[in-house]
Amino acid sequence: MPCKLFYDAESRSLLAELSGDIDHCSAKGLREPVDKEIMTRLPLHLILDFSGVGFMDSSGIGLIIGRYKLMNDMGGDLLITDPCPEVRKIMELAGVGRLCRVIQSGHRSFSGGVKL
């Protein structure tokens, strides 16, 4: 599963643009590059852009919770943007909104500025 990573030094924000399906097979391939970038850059904000994700199972919830814990332990926060209605429903059922904000940003560009 592709994952594009962008870092903004001024805001200390890391954006991970996810795409494809998130399931047991693909979750590890997302976790490793995101975690590596988090440990390298030490961002204050992690933004997981779900605009390119069409399907997610419980492995995706595990991916979100793990990144939430990592960011929380570092004193940072997590923001999820633009999940499709099906993925958003799974997040709602799992209570992801109690851990972090889930928003529809209306744009696909990091430079467009997601309010943190």
Helices and strands as residue ranges (DSSP letters): E 3-8, E 13-22, H 24-41, E 45-56, H 58-73, E 77-81, H 85-94, G 96-98, E 101-103, G 110-112
